[in-house]
Amino acid sequence: RPDVLWARVYPLFAQWEPPPPAAAAASPAAAPTTAAARPGNAAAVSDGCLNTAAAAAGVGVLLESIEQAVLSDLVEGLPPEIMQALVDHFASIGAPERVEGCVLHLSITSLDLDQVIRLCEASGLYSALTYISTRISDYRRPLLALLAGIAAATAAPLPKAPNSHNRTQQPEALRCCYKALVYLRCCFQGMAFPPGSGTLTMSPVGALDTVKATLLGSLLFLDRNDLIREWHLAGGRSATAAALLAAAPAAGSRRNGLGTSQQQQQAATSGVMAITDPHPALQLLLSVDVSAVMAVLSEATFGWDAVETDLRAAAGKPAEQLESVLVATQVVVNAVVALLEAGRFQECHTSSQNSSSTSTGMHSSGATVALEYVIHLLAAGRVTVKPSFVLVLLQHIVNQAASTALDAVKAILQQQFVDIINVVGINLPGSSPEQQQQSPGGHSQQHQAGATPYDPAALSVQQAQQALQLASNAGFLLAAAAIHHAQEHYAAALQQYITLANKQLTQEQEQPQLQQPPSQHVDLLFSYIDKFLSSNDNSSSNSKAQTSRRAFLKAVLQQTVPLVRLNPAAAAALLLKHMSEQQVPVLLSLQQQPQLQFDFLKMSMRQAQALQSAQRAAAAAALGLGTQLTAATASSHQSSAAGGSAADAVTSATAAAAAERLLERSEVADMFVKLLAQFEPQGVLPFLQSHHNYNITAAIQACAAHGVSDGEAFLHERLGDVDAALQLHLNTLTAANVKLQAALAAGQLPLLQLQDTTLQKLGQLQVAADSSNTYYSSSSSSVGSMQADGGAGIQWGLGPLLDKLRAAQAEHQTATDSACAA
């Protein structure tokens, strides 16, 4: 993270230790120095104090006293002689950074810039050099000097880590690299160097973009020869680095960043890092800390729309022969990909990598950071990479998933896989580069035939198969579904979603204690179907979209059984919205599984009734406002008021019309009555009472077959056959009476514990039975004859039972009172 980088890097070069006050006070030269150290008294310090201190052999103490005065902002400038003396003195005691502290407090208008810059370059005072150079708008010099410092540091013999055959990194290389990163970050954010000294003063509009383009272009487009030339011209330590780089193996003598065995042995003994093209400047920074460099580059390009031509022009490179113009982020990614393919990251380190790591190539920790950087940008759709390298990125994601046991991490990695597939795309079978040949009219053969054109940036069919194999090996079912969908293999894509949903449901049943989102993947399946069908509706005039929709609908209809099994309500809503004409065929296809058929039809009827109710409510609301609107227009008004679109209102109206047609179909109603009688008998009578478009004879047969006596009796009443209806009711009451007597006789009811309220309810049941008997006897002559033949002597059995219950209750109360008295 850049903020962590800032806190970790800046102390490496911004610390300085002032001399103890006691040492200055004990010196004879301290008094005259302090007296002369007043703002603007540089001449007095030069002419009087230096000669006095030299005569007393106290030059060192004097210079340290001058340092205190400068750091206290008592002196604004120093003559060249004193500046040279400061550099020599602190270099002799191994504290050159104290000179930097002085320079940062001096006004550059009072300095001999040519002398100070030469002193800073020769002594490696990079902070002071950066401070002065940026104040005179020379932003390239500090970066090149710091890069030279890294190259010179890597050329020194490297000590071996304890108990290891690998070398540690040079502290000077770390210092230069982190100082360069902080400098770059300051400039990219428009802040002055060092951090905390304000912002860059940019008077012309766009000057900050020019500074950023200069720095980023220098990192990306300066080649090996450019660096050598620039360092030779700078002189000092930069010239030394140029000589070392010129002596290193050239780009042609290395293969995949390894070189010959003799060159590797020389590099291992001398520490020389053979930086070669491409992007040698970027390689120098990456050789120290890949993660820090990637963080700074990512921050630099975020929200910045610079183009490649600007970067090349800032680096002094021609841009007239470019085939296309790329944005800064794409240019950075192209550079990182080129270094990855060349194997340069095997020599790189990360801030979290220990010194004993022996990782190399694409599997090194530095390469891991670079790959994840590219993956993040590609998955977000901000960059593109060639298809062959996409497979490298997908392989890395699979490797990362195999190395973790955390489901949350695997889910993130799988989403990255899916996002990359969606961004890159896949060429369909039959498309190839050869078919992109132009016809005499200027149009490709594929466009003339109406086929999908070949996309060179998308995966080929063979590459898609490799990606599918990677997804299968990692268990990425969603990724596999994305690949199948991109290839228009919709049945296979749906199968992957269904497998994932079944897997989650099985896991929920086996481990109910786990706190998981209920049926998350089931919802994802139906969302996938609805999203595709909504984006490719029937109103589209695109023939390709219509063809895809028909193929997708066919695949969905082939999976109706598992869809209904997973969620009958969602399946019913889906068909009603997008395939209302397929509802009856789907019902017929479920005949071999009546339970699924019932669940689906019940949910379809509920969806239809809900839509009808919504339509009626919308129409009533519109009429209440005094507006002459139809039901469909009222629904549209209601949808718009709720934030919905006009298309949603049309879809709702269409679905409502389809629901009305479904309810009016007698074969559907007959099928529903039959299924209700089999699986939900208590729902038969309410349905029969609220609907009338069913076949009464078929309904009577269904009720009789499954013993739904109340529904059967209601149907007989509708036909006028009151005798049959009464007989059914009497049979029901008789059967209930027999069950009650059997329960009492078997002791299944706690007689002695029945309360008076229970007895009252039983008495009310007796009265209701008598009233029911009287009602039926008065409404039918045949019932009167039944009573004449003995109907009046119908024994419900409730009267004697009530007497027995009351007697048992009284006996129990008496026994309880006697026990209490005793």
Secondary structure, 3 states (H helix, E strand, C coil): CHHHHHHHHHHHHHCCCCCCHHHHHHCCCHHHHHHHCCCCCHHHHHHHHHHHHHHCCCHHHHHHHHHHHHHCCCCCCCCHHHHHHHHHHHHHCCCCHHHHHHHHHCCHHHCCHHHHHHHHHHHCCHHHHHHHHHHCCCCHHHHHHHHHHHHHHHCCCCCECCCCCCECCCHHHHHHHHHHHHHHHHHHCCECCCCCCCECCCCCCCHHHHHHHHHHHHHHHCCHHHHHHHHHHHCCHHHHHHHHHHHCCCHHHCCCCCCCHHHHHHHHHHCCCCCCCCCHHHHHHHCCCHHHHHHHHHHHHCCCCCEHHHHHHHCCCCCCCCCCCCEHHHHHHHHHHHHHHCCHHHHCCCCCCCCCCCCCHHHCHHHHHHHHHHHHHHHCCCCCCCHHHHHHHHHHHHHHHHCCCCHHHHHHHHHHHHHHHHHHCECCCCCCHHHHCECCCCCEHHHHHCCCCCCCCCECHHHHHHHHHHHHHHCCHHHHHHHHHHCCCHHHHHHHHHHHHHHHHHHHHHCCCCCCCCCHHHHHHHHHHHHHHHHCCCCCCCHHHHHHHHHHHHHHHHCHHHHHHHCHHHHHHHHHHHCHHHHHHHHHHCCCCHHHHHHHHHHHHHHHHHHHHHHHHHHHHHHHCCCCCCHHHHHHHHHHHCCCCHHHHHHHHHHHHHHHHHHHCHHHHHHHHHHHHHHCHHHHHHHHHHCCCCCHHHHHHHHHHHCCHHHHHHHHHHHCCHHHHHHHHHHHHHHHHHHHHHHHHCCCCCHHHCCHHHHHHHHHHHHHHHHHHHHHHHHCHHHHHHHHCCHHHCCCCHHHHHHHHHHHHHHHHHHHHHHHHC
